[in-house]
């Protein structure tokens, strides 16, 4: 499969769809109904309430929506990675890696609030990467801020990704106070309209601010899942090694994009520490940057058997975890 997705062919979008369906078949056979958590935003809770009437009689609607999100995120992030030219040549390995990683853990195939906001965060990363030579950076920053603000309506701890704007601005642009203020205004804008609606409809008593809860994450996983985590981390380290080897040969724009992916991962690793609940769902925020590292691990090795072995080892874990554990 790695050889097929190394090519940049348009029909790979369809092959990626089939690949994802085969990997995630158990999700459709045994659909899980998502449950809202204390830290989830009001838009996510409203979505679950709206789907409840359909989900009772047709629970497969939840994995269908989750799969559509995962597939579109994989295709979109893969295209954006190719557009930024951060790898040696265009390919579909990043999208393949995203579907593969998310198939290793059943919780990452449930319709959760972090899964939904991954769509917004992928767009944020792309816009941040384009700030280096953007003709209208203020407009882009305001839109980025709005996207972060909206993501908190689904999953409030995603506010931590405001740090991606801060570090991204420091990395990609010379310091201009006006740009920092505009980004902040963008984050605040959705809350301005939310508070206006709450005030006009007189629903102050019914609105509860989610807030933060600083805790240590608790893992409640099987030994197979722990082994899968180790394989993903080792493959990511291999990918980072090859990225560093090719780093100086890349354009400045590509280097900045890679640095933003590293920052993306750092923020995503921090988010589960500000959760009031201990579930593995929220770690899916790490899947986006990790898929880029895995894509590099599958692309750069000179020996074709090595990425092939890594890929089928992960597929074997997907089969074992989903069918036998």
N, C-alpha and C positions, 0 to 999 in steps of 0.2 A: 504493500500500500504506500509505503514511503516513496517508492520510485514513481508511482502514478502521481502523487500529490506534489512531487518536486517540480513537475511541469506546470506552466501557467496557461492551462487550457480552459476555455470557457465552459466546457462540459464537466469540468471538475466540480462546479457548483452542484450539478445533479448527482455526481458520484459522492460528494460530501453529504448530500441529503440521504442517500442510501446507506452510506457508512454510519451516519448518526442513528438512523432508524434501526439498523441491525444491532448496534451497541446498546441502544436504549429500549430494546423490545420488552425486557422485563418490566419496565416502568409502566407500559401500557397494559400488560397482563395483570399486574397487581397495583392498580392506581392508589395513591395515597392522597388523602384529603388534607390540605394544609390547615394549620391552626395559627391564629394570630397570637403574637407575643406582646408583652408589655411595652417593649421598646419599638414596636412597629408603628409606622405613621398612620394617620387617619385615612389617607387615600388607599393604602393597602387594605386596611380593615373594611373600608367601604367596598372595595373590589371583591373581597371574600364574601361580604354580605350580599352583594349583587349576584354572585355566582352560586350562592347557597341553594337557591330554588332549583337550579339546573343540576348542580352537583349531587344532590340527594338521589336523583333518579339516574344520572349519567356521570358517575365519578371520574370517568376517563377524560372528561373535559379539562381537568386540572393538569394531567401529564401532557395533554395535547398542547395546551397553552404554554406550558413550561418548555416543551420541545421546540415549539415555534420560536420562543425567545432565545433558547440556546443556539438553534441553527442560525437565526438571523444575526445573533451576536458573533458567532464564529465566522460567518461570511463577511460581515461588516468589518470586524477587527482585522481579518486577513487582508481585505482590500486596502484598509488604511495603512497597514504595515507595508504592503507593496507600494502604495503611493508615496510613503515617506522614504522608501528605498533604504531601509535600514539593514537589509540582508543583501547577500552577494547577487542574487537574482530573484525576480518575482516567483512566487510559489504558493501552494495551498497548504503548506505544512503547519502554519500557525492555526488555521481554522481546524485542521485535522486534530491537532494537539488539544485544542480547547474542547472539542467534543469527546476526545479520549479521556482527558483529565476529569471532566465532569461526570463521566460514566463510571469512574472508579468509586464514587461515593454516592450512595442512594439519596442522601439528603440534598445533594446538589442538583437533583432532578425533580425536586418538589417546587411548586409555585410559591416561592418565598419572596419577601421584600428585597433582600440583597440581589436575588436573581433579576428582578425587574430593573433595579437601578444600575445594574451592569451595563445596560443599553445606554443610559445617560453618561456613565463614566467613560465608556469607550469613546463616545463623541467628545467628551471633555479632554481626554488625552490627545485626540487628533487635533483639536483646536489649539491646545497648549503647544503641541509640536509645531504648528504653523505660525506661532507668534513671532518666530525669529525674523521672518521676512514678510509679515502680514502688512498689507497696505492700509488696513484700518484696525489697528490693535485694540483701540478703545471699544469699538463695537463688539469685537470678538470676546474681549474680557467681560463685558457686561452680559453677553449671552452665556458665557461659561459660568459666571456667578449665578445667573438665573437657573441654569441646569443643576448646579449644586444645591441651590435653595429648594428646587422642586424635588430633588432626590430625597431630601429630609422629610418630605411629606409621605414618602413610602417607608423610609427607614432612617430614623432620626440620627443615629451615630454616623451616617454618611457625611455629616457636617465636617467630620475630620478631614475630608478630602479638600476642604478649603486650604489645608496645608500644601496640597499639590499646586494650588494657584500661587501661594506665597513663594515656595521654593522654585516653581516653574518660572515665575517672573524674574526671580533673582538669577536664574540660570540662562534664560533666553533673551532678556531685555535689559538695557541700562536702566538704572533706577529713575523712575518718574512718579512722583507722588500721586499725580492725577490718575494714572493707570491703576494704582493700588486702590485708590478710593472708588473708582468706577467698578472694579471687581467686587469690592465690598458692597456697594450699592446694588449690584446684580444679585448677590446672595440675599440681601434684605428685601428686595422688591417682592418676591412671592409672599413673604410674611406680611408686608404692608397690605397687600390685597386680601390675604387671609384674615387679618385683624379687622379690616374694613368690613368684610362680609360677616364676621362674627359679631361686630358691633351693630351693623344694620339689621341683622336678624335676631339680635338680642339673645345670643346663645353663649354668653360668657360662662354660665354655670355648667354647661354641658361640655366645654372644651377643657381638655387636660393636656398640659405640656409634657411631652415624653421624658425629657431630661436625660442625663447621663448616669451611669452606674459603673464606677471603676472596680473591676473584679478580675480575678485570675481565671482564664478559661479552663474549663474542665472537659476532658476528652472522655467520652464513653463509647469507645470503638472496639471492634474485634481485632484480633491479632492480624487478620488479613488486611484490614484497613490500615493498621500501623505499617505493615510491610509495603502497602501501596504508597503511603506517604513517603517512606524512605526511598522507594524507586523514583518517585516524582522529583524529590529533592536532589537525588544523585544525578538524574538526567538533566535537571536545571543547572546544576553545577557544571556539568559537561558543556551545556549550551553556553553558559557564562564564560567558560574557558575559551571556547572558539570565538565568542563575541569579542573578548579582550584581544585575542590574536589578530583579529581583523579590524580592530577599533581605529587604529591610526591611518588605515588605508581609506577610511570612509570620509565623506564630506562632513563639514561642521554641523550641518542641519541633521544628518543621520546620527551623529554622536549625541547631539542634544536630545533627540528623540529617544535614544537608548537610555540616557540619563533620566529622562522623565518616566520611562518604564520602571527603572529601579526605584525611583521615588514613589511611583504608583504602588509597587509591591510593599515598600516600607509602610506606607499609610494603611494599606489593606491588612497587613499583619498587626497593626496597632488597633484597628477597629474592634476586634473581638474582646479587647481588654476594657472596652467601655460599654459593655452589654449588661443588662440586668438578668438575662437568661443565658444558660449554657447549652447551646445546641451547635451542631457542626454546620448548620445551614449558612451561617454568616461568614465562614471561611471561603465561600465561593468567590468572594471579592478578590481573592488571591489568584483565582484561575486565569484571569485575563493576562496579567503580566507573566505568569508562569508559562502560559501557552506560547508566548513569544520566545522564551528561553528554550523550551522544548523544541520549537520549530527550528531554532539554530542548531540544536543537538542532532536533529534528524537531517539537516541540510549539509553541514560543513565536513563531517568525517570523510576522509578519503576512501576508507574501506566501506563498501556498501553493505556488507554483512552486519556491521556494528549497529547502525540505526535500525536495520531490519530486525535484529535481535531484540533491541530495546522496545520497539513497537509491539512485536508479538508477545513479549513478556508482559507488557501492560494489558494487552487484549486478553491474555490468559487470566490475569487478575480480575479483569472486568467480568469474565465468564464465571470464574470461581466465586466471586463475591455476590454476584447477582443470582446465580442458579444453585449454588451448593452451600453457601453460608447462611 
